[in-house]
Amino acid sequence: MSIVKINVLTVPDEQREVLEQRFGARAGSVENSDGFEWFELLRPLEGTDQYLVYTRWRDEEAFQAWMEGPMKAAHQGGGGQQHKPAASGSTLWSFEVVQQAGPKQG
């Protein structure tokens, strides 16, 4: 089954809008990667300053290929203007999907 990677980003209040705009401007940077299955940026509602960046992948190899290719290039400048990071900290969590369910049809 798939694997899930959750990047936990600590984002000060004054940087929230910057972070969300940067993720919005990244259109297509992960969606076209081999083995990519899903992305969500989760904004905290209360009690924390941590955003969750949820991605799901076919397998660890697909994730690593993206990390060493498109993601690495994007974080090294990738031809764009370098910006001060919006997050003050980051932790990567890794999970294997062992069960899943979707809405019932009909």
Backbone bond lengths (Angstrom), bond angles and torsions (degrees), N, CA, C in turn:
res aa  C-N    CA-C-N  psi(-1)  N-CA   C-N-CA  omega(-1)  CA-C   N-CA-C  phi
1 M - - - 1.461 - - 1.516 111.03 -
2 S 1.283 115.76 177.13 1.466 124.17 -176.97 1.523 112.29 -67.58
3 I 1.349 113.94 166.12 1.457 120.51 170.46 1.526 108.26 -118.66
4 V 1.326 115.36 154.82 1.464 122.53 179.58 1.517 108.19 -121.59
5 K 1.319 115.54 135.14 1.459 122.35 174.20 1.520 106.95 -119.08
6 I 1.325 116.67 126.17 1.462 121.74 178.14 1.520 107.71 -119.85
7 N 1.324 115.53 115.74 1.455 121.15 176.54 1.526 106.75 -93.59
8 V 1.321 116.44 118.32 1.460 122.84 -179.59 1.528 107.28 -94.44
9 L 1.337 115.77 112.45 1.465 121.49 -176.73 1.517 110.63 -108.43
10 T 1.312 117.30 123.77 1.458 122.00 174.24 1.521 106.97 -84.66
11 V 1.338 115.88 118.34 1.470 120.85 -173.67 1.525 109.97 -127.19
12 P 1.330 117.62 115.44 1.466 120.34 175.92 1.530 110.66 -60.59
13 D 1.318 116.78 150.30 1.473 121.69 -178.56 1.521 112.88 -49.00
14 E 1.326 117.63 -43.18 1.463 120.62 -175.71 1.530 113.09 -71.37
15 Q 1.333 117.67 -9.12 1.456 121.30 -179.72 1.528 113.64 -107.17
16 R 1.321 117.60 -2.63 1.468 120.83 -177.30 1.525 112.54 -57.10
17 E 1.322 116.83 -49.93 1.466 120.57 -178.72 1.529 111.06 -62.60
18 V 1.327 116.98 -39.33 1.470 121.82 178.46 1.526 109.52 -60.96
19 L 1.329 117.12 -48.36 1.460 121.21 -179.90 1.522 111.04 -59.09
20 E 1.320 117.43 -48.23 1.465 121.34 -178.28 1.527 111.25 -63.42
21 Q 1.323 117.62 -39.76 1.468 120.46 178.04 1.520 110.96 -64.72
22 R 1.314 117.02 -40.97 1.471 120.18 179.69 1.525 111.34 -64.43
23 F 1.326 117.09 -41.78 1.466 119.05 177.18 1.526 110.64 -66.30
24 G 1.325 117.47 -37.61 1.463 120.71 178.09 1.521 112.34 -64.33
25 A 1.317 116.92 -32.48 1.457 121.75 -178.18 1.530 112.93 -81.16
26 R 1.321 117.28 -7.13 1.453 121.16 -175.98 1.526 112.65 -85.88
27 A 1.306 118.35 9.78 1.470 124.17 -174.53 1.525 113.12 -37.29
28 G 1.322 115.41 124.68 1.457 122.07 175.59 1.512 114.95 86.51
29 S 1.333 118.83 -7.84 1.459 119.73 -174.40 1.527 113.50 -68.35
30 V 1.305 117.74 -25.79 1.475 119.99 177.99 1.531 111.04 -116.45
31 E 1.310 117.02 -28.79 1.456 121.86 -173.09 1.528 114.30 -59.19
32 N 1.322 117.08 -27.64 1.466 120.65 -178.21 1.525 113.10 -94.68
33 S 1.329 117.58 6.44 1.458 121.11 -178.23 1.520 111.24 -79.42
34 D 1.327 115.86 138.48 1.460 121.50 177.33 1.527 109.79 -60.29
35 G 1.310 116.24 129.72 1.456 121.38 178.04 1.517 115.23 88.20
36 F 1.341 117.55 -6.56 1.465 121.07 177.85 1.521 109.82 -71.31
37 E 1.348 116.77 137.20 1.463 121.18 -179.68 1.530 114.12 -121.55
38 W 1.340 119.09 -33.48 1.464 118.97 -174.74 1.522 110.88 -164.03
39 F 1.336 116.34 149.85 1.469 123.75 175.63 1.522 109.09 -139.58
40 E 1.325 116.61 140.57 1.463 122.95 170.04 1.520 108.74 -147.63
41 L 1.336 116.77 136.88 1.455 122.78 169.82 1.512 105.79 -103.44
42 L 1.329 117.05 119.16 1.460 121.80 -175.51 1.525 110.35 -107.66
43 R 1.345 115.81 119.17 1.461 122.94 179.68 1.531 109.01 -89.42
44 P 1.340 117.90 133.32 1.468 119.87 177.88 1.528 110.89 -69.48
45 L 1.309 116.32 141.81 1.467 120.98 178.61 1.522 112.05 -95.27
46 E 1.324 116.57 -35.22 1.458 118.95 -178.71 1.528 110.27 -162.64
47 G 1.329 115.17 151.89 1.454 121.09 170.04 1.525 117.49 79.22
48 T 1.339 118.85 1.32 1.458 120.01 179.67 1.524 110.25 -157.02
49 D 1.316 115.19 159.51 1.464 120.86 174.61 1.529 110.04 -110.47
50 Q 1.323 116.57 21.20 1.457 120.98 -176.73 1.525 112.60 -103.75
51 Y 1.328 115.17 122.69 1.462 122.69 171.28 1.523 107.56 -88.04
52 L 1.319 116.44 151.66 1.459 121.03 174.24 1.521 108.63 -115.53
53 V 1.327 116.18 128.88 1.461 122.30 175.10 1.524 105.36 -106.71
54 Y 1.336 115.74 106.59 1.465 122.76 -174.47 1.520 109.38 -99.74
55 T 1.324 116.67 122.93 1.463 120.46 171.62 1.517 108.99 -130.19
56 R 1.334 115.32 146.20 1.460 121.64 177.26 1.518 108.16 -122.62
57 W 1.337 115.82 139.15 1.455 123.50 -173.06 1.514 110.82 -132.13
58 R 1.315 116.53 154.31 1.463 122.58 177.39 1.531 110.49 -58.55
59 D 1.347 116.26 -43.07 1.462 121.37 -179.09 1.529 109.48 -162.74
60 E 1.315 115.89 172.43 1.471 121.47 -179.36 1.525 111.82 -60.77
61 E 1.315 117.49 -35.79 1.457 121.51 -179.41 1.530 111.58 -62.12
62 A 1.334 117.21 -40.95 1.466 121.17 178.63 1.529 110.29 -64.57
63 F 1.315 117.02 -42.27 1.466 120.80 178.19 1.524 110.45 -62.78
64 Q 1.327 117.32 -47.06 1.461 121.32 -178.71 1.530 111.46 -62.69
65 A 1.337 116.78 -38.59 1.469 120.55 177.89 1.527 110.23 -61.99
66 W 1.325 117.45 -40.72 1.463 121.26 177.43 1.534 110.59 -66.97
67 M 1.338 116.61 -41.67 1.470 120.87 179.37 1.531 111.33 -61.17
68 E 1.320 117.01 -39.01 1.460 121.16 -177.21 1.527 113.20 -85.03
69 G 1.322 117.05 -13.77 1.461 120.93 -179.09 1.504 112.38 -109.13
70 P 1.352 116.85 -101.49 1.468 121.36 -174.08 1.533 115.08 -57.96
71 M 1.330 117.99 -41.18 1.459 119.67 -177.61 1.518 110.82 -68.32
72 K 1.314 117.46 -42.10 1.461 121.31 179.82 1.526 110.47 -62.32
73 A 1.322 117.09 -44.18 1.464 121.32 179.13 1.524 111.01 -62.08
74 A 1.331 117.01 -42.67 1.467 121.01 -179.46 1.521 111.54 -63.41
75 H 1.333 117.30 -40.15 1.464 121.12 -178.00 1.520 112.67 -79.20
76 Q 1.341 117.67 -13.12 1.461 120.50 177.03 1.521 111.08 -97.28
77 G 1.299 117.47 9.88 1.457 120.85 177.55 1.506 112.24 114.46
78 G 1.313 118.20 -37.72 1.454 123.42 175.03 1.509 115.58 42.08
79 G 1.325 117.90 32.64 1.459 120.02 178.94 1.515 113.34 87.58
80 G 1.337 117.51 -12.64 1.458 120.62 -179.93 1.513 111.42 -95.66
81 Q 1.301 116.50 176.95 1.456 121.82 -179.79 1.525 109.22 -76.68
82 Q 1.332 116.89 133.49 1.457 121.21 177.51 1.534 109.32 -74.82
83 H 1.326 115.95 138.11 1.457 122.00 179.13 1.517 109.22 -123.33
84 K 1.323 116.03 154.72 1.450 121.26 171.67 1.529 107.02 -63.99
85 P 1.336 118.83 136.45 1.469 120.24 179.36 1.532 111.54 -58.10
86 A 1.329 116.20 140.36 1.465 120.96 177.21 1.518 110.73 -78.89
87 A 1.332 117.04 -27.12 1.469 121.76 -179.44 1.523 109.67 -93.58
88 S 1.329 115.51 145.42 1.459 120.05 178.39 1.522 111.61 -97.60
89 G 1.333 117.36 -4.51 1.457 121.70 179.08 1.504 110.37 -165.10
90 S 1.341 116.28 157.75 1.459 120.91 -177.52 1.525 109.92 -150.72
91 T 1.335 116.13 137.60 1.462 123.03 174.81 1.519 107.50 -135.62
92 L 1.330 117.12 136.17 1.463 121.02 179.65 1.523 110.07 -105.52
93 W 1.338 115.70 123.63 1.465 122.08 175.25 1.520 108.22 -103.84
94 S 1.326 117.48 142.98 1.464 122.28 179.18 1.528 109.68 -125.30
95 F 1.333 115.25 137.13 1.457 121.79 -179.20 1.520 110.12 -138.90
96 E 1.314 116.07 153.54 1.456 122.57 171.08 1.524 107.28 -107.71
97 V 1.317 116.79 132.48 1.472 120.43 177.80 1.528 108.16 -74.92
98 V 1.332 116.62 121.36 1.461 120.64 179.55 1.517 111.68 -111.43
99 Q 1.324 116.74 -21.16 1.468 121.55 173.89 1.516 107.34 -149.42
100 Q 1.331 115.21 150.04 1.458 119.83 175.94 1.524 109.24 -153.22
101 A 1.317 115.86 157.75 1.455 121.95 178.92 1.519 108.69 -150.37
102 G 1.303 115.67 154.11 1.454 121.89 175.80 1.509 108.72 -129.30
103 P 1.323 118.05 179.08 1.455 120.97 178.20 1.517 111.66 -60.75
104 K 1.308 115.62 146.69 1.482 120.30 175.50 1.514 108.88 -72.95
105 Q 1.305 116.50 139.22 1.469 121.79 178.22 1.540 109.47 -91.02
106 G 1.317 115.00 136.85 1.457 120.41 172.91 1.443 113.84 88.17
